[in-house]
Amino acid sequence: MTPPGLPGAASGPVQSPGRDDRLRDVLALALLALGIILILVSNAGMHRLATQPIVVAHGEFASTQYEHFRRIGMIGYVAAAAGVLAGIWSHVLHAKRGSADAAPTSQL
């Protein structure tokens, strides 16, 4: 039981997250998962370059493959950071709406 006046105290029925909240959460999760997958693909590719014999096409350099995997990794980090920021944004919007809904009933 949370004492009245604390941030976790609810003075009335709590409104469940709406469709927009769920979409923001799915967007955050999808971006985070995409980022993690891209980072793992990048690391696997760089590991393969470092541990196995490098087979490149005529006129291509191994550094080109390294740059490709490096770019994939950077895109993964950006996507993961965007997913974390989208999750924080969704949480802040839901918390603001929840406190705005609870404010009129707490002054009775």
N, C-alpha and C positions, 0 to 999 in steps of 0.2 A: 504494500500500500504506500503510495507516494503522498507526502504531506501537501496540502494546498499551497499554491504559490510557487512551487518548483516547476521547471520546464516539463517534466514528465507527468505532471498532474493533469488529469482530464476532468473537466467539470460537467461534461455532458457526453452524449453518444459520439464516438469517434467516427468520422466519415471515412469510408474505405477509399483507397486510391481509385481514381477514375480512369477512363480509357486513355486520356492524354498522358497520365502518369505512367501507365503500363507501357505505352509506346516509347516514352523517354527511357524507361528502364530497359526495354528490349534493345533500343538503339545503343545504350551504354554497354550492355552486355555483348552485343554483336561487334561493336568496335573493339572492345577489349579482347574478345576471342580472336578476331581477325588479326589484331596486333600480335598476340602471342603466337598464333600459327605462323605469321610471316617471320617473326624472330626465330622460331624453331627451324623453319625452312632455310633461312639465311645461315644459321649456325651449322646446320647439317651440311649445307653446300660448302661452306668454308672448311669444315672438318674434312670433307671428302677431298678438297683441293690439297689440304696439308698432309693427308695420310696415304693417299693412293697416287699411283702414277698419273700424271696430267696428260690427258689426250685432248689436243686442240686441233681444230680444223686448220688447213693451210692458210697462213696469213693472219691467224688470230693469236693473241698472246694470252697467257694465263692471267695476267693482270686484268684483262677485260672481264674474265669470269669472276675474279675477285671483286671488281667494282660492281658487277651485277648483283652479287650476293650482298655486298655492303649497302647498296641502294635498297634492296628488299628489306634488310634489317632496319634501316633508318625509317622506311615507311611503316614498318611494324611498330617501332617505338613511338612514332607520331600517332598511329592509330590507337595504340594502347593508352597513351596519354589522353587522347581525345575521349576514349571510353571512360577513363577515370573522371575526367572533367564533366562529361555528360551525366555520369552517376551522381556527382556532387551537386550539379545544377538541378537534377531531378529531386534530390533529397531536400535541397534548400527551398524549391518551389512548393513541395508537399508540406514541409514544416511551416512555411509562411501561411499557406492556406489553412493548415490545421490550427495554428494559433489565431488566425483571423476568425475562424468559425467558432472557436472556444471563447473568444474575448467577450462577446455580448452576454453569454450566459453566466460568465464568472462574475459579472458586476451586479448580479441580482441580490 
